Structure formats: structure tokens, C-alpha cells
Amino acid sequence: MKTLIAYSSLTGNTRKVAAAIQAVFGPAADLYPVESAPSPAEYDFVVVGFWVDKGTADKKAQDFLKTIANKPVALFATLGAYPDSEHAADSLKNAAAFLAGSNRLAGTFICQGKIDPRLIEQFKNMPANHPHALTPERLARYEEAAKHPDSADLQAAQAVFTDIKRQWMKAR
């Protein structure tokens, strides 16, 4: 099984998760940032990781997702919000919408990750009534997010992708 793992990472979070997932597929799995990844057409299975931006995959990942056709695809993501939140679930669903209908979504994983400090600075300058204004609750969430992905997140990603790989191999 020739596997491509392509990821987009702003702060290094998604890159860490991608490396943990590569360990599941073994050294034969190719790992690339999306901007330098080879054509997905050359692979049997494609895994795409992204950081969540405005409730979906970041622009680089969106562009890459649109290049995939006729493949089983698994998605993973990192975000500043809680991974069990509605926002997290919606973000994965919104990203999957960039895949062509000829693809089959084999599974997903999402975990928390630190937020770009430049973005937090922008939030500090927003008026109190703005939906993204920095509140004490948001600041606490950002501080928690800064601790991730941690070893438990990486182990969880490996467990999810072990199952995804096993199911895909069975379906072949």
C-alpha cells in the first residue's frame, strides 16, 4: 500500500501529528508539506492534515484536497478550540467538502494545538463586542491549547490511524 501523508502546518502542531501518523504506516509512507507533495494520483491511500482556519482547512490544504480524485482519504487536523466541540466537528466536515465525490473518506482525527501568537495579538485588539474578542474564557482555552499536541494526542492519533489503516486493508 503506497501511502501519502501531506500536511499544512503553521505553528508545527500539524507536522507533529503527521509524523506520529507516519509511524503507523511505516517508513514507506511518504510525508510531505502540502506545498511540495507529489501528485496524489501516484498513491493508493492519501492522508491530509491541516490547521483549522475559520472553521475549515487552511487555504494550502484546501487547494491540495481539491487535487485528489478516486482515492480513499483520511483527514486529520489541529485547532485551538476543544477537539470535542461542535466547531471541531464542523471544521472536519467543512474540510471534507473540498474532496471530490469520487473519493472515499476513510476516517478523521482532530486534536487541540497551540494558536499562532500573532493571531492572539489580533484578538487582543478587537472590541469587547466582537465575536473573537479575547475574553478570560478564550484566554484560558488558548493557554490550554498551547500545551498541545501532547504525547496523549499523538498516541490518540496513532490509535485512530491504526484503526483506519486496518479497516482500509480489510476493504481492499
Secondary structure, 3 states (H helix, E strand, C coil): CCEEEEECCCCCHHHHHHHHHHHHHCCCCEEEEHHHCCCHHHCCEEEEEEEEECCEECHHHHHHHCCCCCCEEEEEEEECCCCCCHHHHHHHHHHHCCCCCCCEEEEEEEEECCCCHHHHHHHHCCCCCCCCCCCHHHHHHHHHHCCCCCHHHHHHHHHHHHHHHHHHHHHC
